[in-house]
């Protein structure tokens, strides 16, 4: 245990030294007009990097300016195969709410694979640029609508608390200080914004009633469900990421979805998540 703690401290120290060195080099580069020009060109080239992905005969293109976005594209078919299979079973032209869309991998797949009309809810200012780029790269502007607001259980102004600030990052929570498993969030960035419930999204923003809802928001899934009982009463199916060891989240999710007339079909996760208590639960309307 002591050796492991020492290694963690050493890695943190190396990371700080690396960042300090990079910051110094960047400061030197930015001191000259040529340096600033070259840096801007570098950023421009970085944002033009793309990765092609093919799944079930569907070809998609994703912007990959950093390691995180590259990894998301690279693991497209293996990270959440149950999500892709769930999308494959949707009726053609269904309306989908992708709550916690991140950079839009599944939004784009649903729109291209099944011709779905997708509302991509994503409040992260760092992910919105890649989300927009990915929609454009795949010629889906008419199919995918970006909703750059967080969802919660009621209309409010609060803070989006974030644990990372890079493209494709995750683990952020609106109005709460915990993360996907109920433990405290290590906040490194925050900003104040407007949040609303699912029912508010329909009544105030005139967003279409969804046939299907995909939800992955790292901790407040149960609060969002609480504020969307009217919407939930009409959906055909829900795929929601739940950590079963986060007891309140798990119990409340079961209560709200059951009360909305849905039944749990099963829970799944890929080999990448073996040994964890995190699952994608798949619910459908009771027959």
C-alpha positions in Angstrom: 0.0 0.0 0.0 2.8 2.4 0.9 4.6 1.6 -2.3 1.5 2.3 -4.3 0.9 5.6 -2.6 4.5 6.6 -3.3 4.1 5.7 -7.0 0.9 7.9 -7.2 2.8 10.8 -5.6 5.6 10.3 -8.1 3.2 10.3 -11.1 1.6 13.4 -9.8 5.0 15.1 -9.5 6.1 14.1 -13.0 2.7 15.3 -14.3 3.2 18.7 -12.6 6.8 19.1 -13.9 5.7 18.2 -17.4 2.9 20.7 -17.4 5.2 23.4 -16.0 7.7 22.7 -18.7 5.1 22.8 -21.4 3.7 26.0 -20.0 7.1 27.6 -20.1 7.8 26.5 -23.7 4.4 27.8 -24.8 5.0 31.1 -23.1 8.3 31.4 -25.1 6.5 30.5 -28.4 3.8 33.0 -27.8 6.2 35.9 -27.3 6.7 36.3 -31.0 4.2 37.0 -33.9 5.7 34.0 -35.8 5.2 31.8 -32.7 1.6 32.8 -32.3 1.0 32.2 -36.0 2.5 28.7 -35.8 0.6 27.9 -32.7 -2.7 28.9 -34.3 -1.9 26.8 -37.4 -1.1 23.8 -35.1 -4.4 24.1 -33.4 -6.2 24.4 -36.7 -4.5 21.2 -38.0 -5.3 19.5 -34.8 -9.0 20.2 -35.2 -9.0 18.7 -38.7 -7.8 15.3 -37.5 -10.5 12.7 -38.0 -11.0 9.0 -37.5 -13.3 6.8 -39.6 -15.4 4.2 -37.9 -17.5 1.4 -39.5 -20.1 -0.6 -37.6 -22.8 -2.8 -39.1 -22.1 -1.3 -42.5 -22.5 2.3 -41.2 -19.5 4.6 -41.8 -19.0 7.5 -39.4 -16.3 10.1 -39.2 -15.3 11.7 -35.9 -13.1 14.6 -35.0 -10.1 13.4 -32.9 -8.0 16.4 -31.8 -6.8 14.7 -28.6 -6.2 11.3 -27.0 -9.6 11.1 -25.3 -11.6 11.8 -28.4 -9.3 9.4 -30.4 -9.9 6.6 -27.8 -13.7 7.2 -27.9 -13.7 6.7 -31.7 -11.2 3.8 -31.5 -13.4 1.8 -29.0 -16.7 2.7 -30.7 -17.7 -0.9 -31.4 -16.4 -2.5 -28.1 -17.0 0.0 -25.3 -20.8 -0.2 -25.2 -21.9 -2.9 -27.7 -25.2 -3.2 -25.8 -26.0 0.5 -26.6 -25.3 -0.1 -30.3 -27.5 -3.2 -30.4 -30.2 -1.3 -28.6 -30.1 1.5 -31.3 -30.1 -1.2 -34.0 -33.5 -2.4 -32.7 -35.2 1.0 -32.9 -38.0 1.7 -35.4 -36.9 3.7 -38.4 -37.3 7.4 -37.9 -37.8 7.2 -34.1 -37.3 10.3 -31.9 -34.4 9.8 -29.5 -33.2 11.9 -26.6 -29.4 11.4 -26.0 -29.0 12.8 -22.5 -25.3 13.2 -21.8 -24.4 13.1 -25.5 -20.7 13.9 -24.9 -19.2 14.3 -28.4 -22.2 12.6 -30.1 -20.9 9.1 -31.0 -24.3 7.4 -30.3 -26.3 10.4 -31.5 -24.7 10.2 -34.9 -25.0 6.4 -35.0 -28.8 6.5 -34.2 -29.3 9.2 -36.8 -27.4 7.5 -39.6 -28.2 3.8 -38.8 -32.0 4.2 -38.1 -32.8 7.6 -39.5 -33.6 8.9 -36.0 -34.4 12.5 -35.1 -32.0 13.0 -32.2 -32.0 15.6 -29.5 -28.4 15.6 -28.1 -28.3 17.1 -24.6 -24.8 18.1 -23.7 -23.9 21.0 -21.4 -20.1 20.8 -21.4 -18.6 23.8 -23.1 -15.5 21.6 -23.9 -17.6 18.8 -25.6 -20.0 21.0 -27.6 -17.4 22.0 -30.2 -16.6 18.3 -31.0 -20.3 17.4 -30.9 -21.1 20.1 -33.5 -18.1 19.1 -35.6 -19.1 15.4 -35.6 -22.7 16.2 -36.6 -21.4 18.2 -39.5 -18.8 15.7 -40.5 -21.5 13.1 -40.9 -23.9 15.4 -42.7 -26.5 15.1 -39.9 -27.4 18.7 -39.3 -31.0 18.1 -40.2 -31.2 15.0 -38.0 -29.4 15.9 -34.8 -30.4 18.9 -32.6 -27.9 20.1 -30.0 -29.5 21.1 -26.7 -26.6 22.7 -24.7 -28.3 22.7 -21.3 -28.1 20.3 -18.4 -31.2 18.3 -17.3 -32.2 18.0 -13.6 -35.5 17.5 -11.7 -36.6 21.2 -11.9 -36.0 24.5 -13.7 -33.1 26.3 -11.9 -29.9 28.2 -12.2 -27.0 26.3 -10.7 -23.4 25.3 -11.5 -22.1 22.6 -13.8 -19.3 21.0 -11.7 -16.6 19.4 -13.9 -13.7 17.1 -13.1 -11.9 17.6 -16.4 -11.6 20.3 -19.1 -10.5 18.5 -22.2 -12.4 17.5 -25.4 -14.4 14.4 -24.9 -14.1 14.5 -21.1 -16.8 13.2 -18.8 -17.7 13.1 -15.1 -19.6 16.3 -14.5 -22.7 17.0 -12.5 -25.2 19.8 -12.5 -26.2 21.2 -9.2 -24.6 18.4 -7.1 -21.2 17.6 -5.7 -21.0 13.8 -6.3 -20.2 11.7 -9.3 -21.4 8.5 -10.9 -21.0 6.3 -7.8 -22.2 8.8 -5.2 -18.6 9.7 -4.1 -17.5 13.3 -4.0 -16.6 14.9 -7.3 -13.1 16.2 -7.7 -14.0 19.6 -9.2 -11.5 21.4 -11.4 -13.9 23.7 -13.3 -17.4 25.2 -12.9 -19.8 27.6 -14.5 -23.3 28.8 -13.8 -26.0 27.9 -16.2 -29.7 27.1 -16.6 -30.9 23.6 -16.0 -34.4 22.2 -16.6 -36.4 19.0 -16.3 -37.3 16.7 -19.1 -40.9 17.9 -18.8 -39.7 21.5 -19.0 -37.8 20.7 -22.2 -41.0 19.6 -23.9 -43.2 22.4 -22.6 -40.7 25.3 -22.7 -38.5 24.4 -25.7 -41.1 22.6 -27.8 -38.9 19.6 -28.1 -40.6 16.5 -29.5 -41.7 13.6 -27.3 -39.1 10.9 -27.4 -39.7 7.4 -28.4 -36.4 6.4 -26.8 -34.2 7.9 -24.2 -30.5 7.1 -23.7 -29.1 8.6 -20.5 -25.5 8.7 -19.1 -24.9 11.8 -17.0 -22.5 10.4 -14.3 -24.6 10.5 -11.2 -27.9 12.4 -11.4 -29.8 10.1 -13.6 -32.4 9.5 -10.9 -33.0 13.3 -10.4 -33.5 13.7 -14.2 -36.0 10.8 -14.2 -37.9 12.4 -11.2 -38.4 15.6 -13.3 -39.6 13.7 -16.4 -42.5 11.5 -15.4 -44.8 13.0 -18.1 -42.2 12.3 -20.8 -41.4 8.8 -19.4 -45.1 7.8 -19.4 -45.0 7.8 -23.3 -41.6 6.5 -24.2 -41.1 3.0 -25.7 -37.7 2.3 -24.1 -34.9 3.7 -22.0 -31.2 2.8 -21.8 -29.7 4.2 -18.6 -26.3 3.9 -17.0 -26.5 3.0 -13.3 -23.9 2.2 -10.6 -25.7 -0.5 -8.5 -23.5 0.3 -5.5 -24.9 3.9 -5.5 -28.0 2.7 -3.7 -30.1 5.9 -3.8 -29.6 6.3 -7.6 -30.3 2.6 -8.2 -33.5 2.5 -6.0 -34.9 5.8 -7.3 -34.3 4.8 -10.9 -36.2 1.5 -10.4 -39.0 3.4 -8.7 -39.5 6.1 -11.3 -39.2 3.9 -14.4 -41.5 1.3 -13.0 -44.0 4.0 -12.1 -43.9 5.2 -15.7 -45.0 1.8 -16.9 -41.6 0.4 -17.9 -40.1 -2.9 -17.1 -36.4 -3.9 -16.8 -35.3 -6.2 -19.6 -31.7 -6.6 -18.5 -28.4 -5.0 -17.7 -25.2 -5.2 -19.6 -21.6 -4.0 -19.7 -18.7 -4.8 -21.9 -15.5 -6.6 -20.9 -14.0 -3.1 -20.4 -16.1 -2.8 -17.3 -15.8 -6.3 -15.9 -15.4 -6.2 -12.1 -17.4 -2.9 -11.8 -20.9 -2.4 -10.6 -21.7 0.0 -13.5 -24.3 -1.3 -16.0 -26.4 -0.1 -18.9 -29.9 -1.0 -17.9 -32.4 -1.5 -20.7 -36.1 -0.8 -20.0 -39.1 -1.1 -22.3 -42.8 -0.3 -22.0 -44.8 -3.1 -20.4 -47.0 -5.0 -22.9 
